[in-house]
């Protein structure tokens, strides 16, 4: 029997090539996209899942802070029996240079960590002993691929490398490469190195300096809520003299990747749960759109199949058997779609990975879960898409279909219309979403952030250049294309240094930026009170600060310029100026408190203001000069405006992705509309013929046929607008500075959808309207 | 074989109620060949659909093989139908996607015959209908007469007790029409009961008895001959 079903199905597929193509291809696009998105979802949810003790690991946090001062880790380890171990991690170092003999390498992600790293987390070592690997302050553990890159050998344990142009580190262990961890790690050095880096022997006792993620491994079965309150009680007692004591909480390790309320963390990969949920929704909707085509085309084609159904019933087929037949047919079509979908996945996977900045690999035969999931999934899709048509078609009354009086199926026609409207609603929502994303992106890229970003070249300074800065600067300024030069610890948009002051017995966190006296001028930052740092005042080089307006009000200072204040744990500070607020972070965040100071040894980035005349030649000159001062390091430069645009890279990618989704959704919907239009014009052949015989013009006929489709698109808009408005308002809320949602966005989406719908049905309608009426009436 | 008592059929649309059959009393004995005649719209096909268990009457009784079937569900009717009744239609009603062999085989599939039994039986019937050489052709590749032979083959494949023919010659030229009538007569001589709806007097005369239907009533009967072994009532 099944063979008979399949045979009939195959012959039907071949007989109606156009319809079959639309069904299979549309479904294949839907399935391919759905699969890719689900792979992405799985990828996102697999972060930090590989640690054996993941259910006992927590990060100690306070408010928006995912990082704490170094002393907190020690407190927790020593005072709480529920805690088995603690590891502190400093992940602020990006791209330090490593020197091995005469070769130089960039080390992408270096972390500093306590030796307990290998006890708390599951980072298996290939060579070396996890117990001792980080015991010596000058030891370094490399990942497998980093070891290969640096030493060209699988086991470089015992070899040395030169780090930060300062320390000779000995390789003590090789760890497996780290994937799917929110911590990006290429090499680990002991946390203790911080004492030497800061030159502060008491550094580990510091409660300020909130720059370190602090992970707690609890004893099995520990009560986390109780532990949290114990920790808070402990600190309330320790800081009894303070007005306000920070409130602490423990965040499970597996929740860190999606934690959007832990604003301050560094070196961590962060996922976006909303985005993942949105993608799941889009995946489901696109699959539904493809399924709708199937339902619509199959029920529309029902009149053609009606005769077969009638005959099968007449000669004794039960309805259940017929339903089984139609379901097998839709499952078969779905399996064809799966084959096409696999080809599509292969084709677009690289682009998809690029857009999402992922590295998803699809290997059907090595991943039985994926294969099984796809097969089960496609089976379900086949059943779900086939269910309505199967029940609908087999409900035909055999006596009447045999006579050729096929019931016109008003209900099915109404359902088809509703489904088309649904498809177009989704498409319009996606189009509107795409427009909003691109508009917001453009707004952020071009908004005045309160500083000058044009024609500023910035570069990281190595220790050679830092040492000879004055001479280097003089040399640069001798060129007419170089207008000005200055140094700071970082450029706007990329400030990561956090500090805290104890003000009125309350710990106040802020962003900290060491600069030289030219920094403000080169960026065009405006002082509204007091003065800038001065080259002529030696005293400005220490304990002297300029605050932005937000910092002044946040600290609660009243007219602080010129005053000396005593601040725990820093001692006496002098505030010499107040600067106008500017956007020193991306426009996702509101302007926070910012404190500038002049601290020579931390000025690791140069900002050079260049003229746009002969820019190429100026850059060559800068390159030559660099090579003279620091021949061993490559000259790498960036433009500030480009760096600012890069802040919105993820939105840019998101926009591109959304655009792809919108195009695909609309494409699938149009495939269905095209099929349905061809069916509907066929149905109206007689009506068209009669109207033309009675004197109707071609344009009147086209209008008649287009009117209905137009009505659907209008209804689709009525549904789509509020949904798009609500959804995009929520998305925009993640930006501190955002566009207003305006009517034109929705009108444009509507017009796009309408034009595409008209073009889709246009061919069919014009063809039908131009046909000779004699031809169409001959059918009778 | 079958008997109807005051059979009624009404068709109701939103505004109009049409009476298609009104108090039809008909009895057909096993082995009989009955022709039903009457003008278009007189209710011939409606009657045939009810007799063939494709449709339920709106009122009255219908006894088929000693079952009162007028209240049967679609499923019960299908079960009775598939082993007892064969259909031949004016427009042949073959499934376009299936070959001659597969079309004829279909009733056996629904009856659950094994593959080898089906093959043997289909070959036999195709030989009988002299269409075996076309077994792998699709319906559109055949002439009208050939298609009707396939339809007859399908109707008799399950050895039904009753064959219902709805204008079986309507789409055929006279040579092919005669051929089909000859086949039906042969089947009847072999013991199959046949009820045929037709417009053509010359084909009706192949039957034992002609029933005239007008506006949903039986208006007269004309007994032409007596079927072998059947007493005319």
Interface residues (C-beta under 8 A of the other chain):
Chain A: X1 X4 X7 X8 X11 X12 X15 X307 X308 X310 X311 X312 X313 X314 X315 X316 X317 X318 X319 X321 X397 X398 X399 X402 X403 X404
Chain B: X45 X49 X52 X54 X55 X74 X75 X78 X79 X81 X82 X83 X86 X87 X89 X91 X93 X94 X95 X96 X97 X98 X102 X106 X107 X109 X110 X111 X154 X158
